[in-house]
Amino acid sequence: MKTRITDLFGIEHPIIQGGMHYVGFAELAAAVSNAGGLGTITGLTQPSAAKLADEIARCHDLTDKPFAVNLTFLPSLSTPDYPAYVKAIIDGGVKIVETAGRNPQQVLPALHDAGIKVIHKCTSVRHSLKAQSIGCDAVSVDGFECGGHPGEDDIPNFILLPRAADELEIPFVASGGMADGRSLVGALAMGAEGINMGTRFIATREAPVHENVKQALIAATELDTRLVMRPLRNTERVLVNAATERLLEKEKKLGGEIKFEDILDEVAGGVYPKVMQDGDMDAGVWSCGMVAGLIHDVPSCQELIDRIMSEANAIVRERLGGMTVSA
């Protein structure tokens, strides 16, 4: 399938694996890229720029296909050494960067001078237009369904994607609720040039996470996510668990007086290795999209991407093709 996104990134299929904390390691990124999609290493999962350089080199050893590095700009207790991370990306020969969080304008000159394409994650049309205006090459439009940070506007993809198509000139992909061939065809119909999947790729054989995490996704339905940190205007969609319930109770009790420090036990950076690597499912809150309701198995990345493309082609050729009426 050929779209503006496949052309821009030099990939076979318009399917991107988004950056995910303590999930986006070299083995998953390489598996996605080897299957024809675009795999992504999560930059800030690595504790230093030197460690990121090592992870990039490891990914190059596993694939000769294009892959991306995610660099997220979010509020944190200690600011990462972003210039050093950017240097590691450039020196490592990475040609695609996925940025997320705050405005990435500070890193665009260095990335573009190195010939790197930048796709920025956005949760609104106005943010997408801003990304376009500062020179981003593409955007990932994240609907309210998405895991992680859906923004504060609460606009689902059935509205957000056509609105983005109406306004944007640069290509964009759909993120949030993407899982299968139906997702891909629907996204393309609404103007996107491909899809970005996060949660769905956690439930693959190559995802380097504990089996408990994968089984939790299979067991979950579309009703099993919650929105946390809304009072802090840092909303995150997470899978419901004991930590989620504790956090929501704190929010209810403290109301507008709540501070980030009040919820450190549930959201601090140390939570993710406990969940993703140790399999302690109640250690803290962890990002999960409503798409969990569409996850029923743990295929390889190759099997998943092949299935998505086969389903998409069949939908276009058979279902939609059979609905056309001759004039």
Sequence and secondary structure as in RCSB ss.txt:
>XXXX:A:sequence
MKTRITDLFGIEHPIIQGGMHYVGFAELAAAVSNAGGLGTITGLTQPSAAKLADEIARCHDLTDKPFAVNLTFLP
SLSTPDYPAYVKAIIDGGVKIVETAGRNPQQVLPALHDAGIKVIHKCTSVRHSLKAQSIGCDAVSVDGFECGGHP
GEDDIPNFILLPRAADELEIPFVASGGMADGRSLVGALAMGAEGINMGTRFIATREAPVHENVKQALIAATELDT
RLVMRPLRNTERVLVNAATERLLEKEKKLGGEIKFEDILDEVAGGVYPKVMQDGDMDAGVWSCGMVAGLIHDVPS
CQELIDRIMSEANAIVRERLGGMTVSA
>XXXX:A:secstr
   HHHHHHT SSSEEE   TTT  HHHHHHHHHTTSBEEEEGGGSSSHHHHHHHHHHHHHH SS EEEEEEE  
 SS   HHHHHHHHHHTT  EEEEEES  GGGHHHHHHTT EEEEEESSHHHHHHHHHHT SEEEEE TT SB  
 SS   HHHHHHHHHHH SS EEEESS  SHHHHHHHHHTT S EEESHHHHTSTTS S HHHHHHHHH  TT E
EEE GGGT  EEEE SHHHHHHHHHHHHHGGG  GGGGHHHHSTTHHHHHHTT  TTSS  B  GGGGG      
HHHHHHHHHHHHHHIIIIIIGGG    
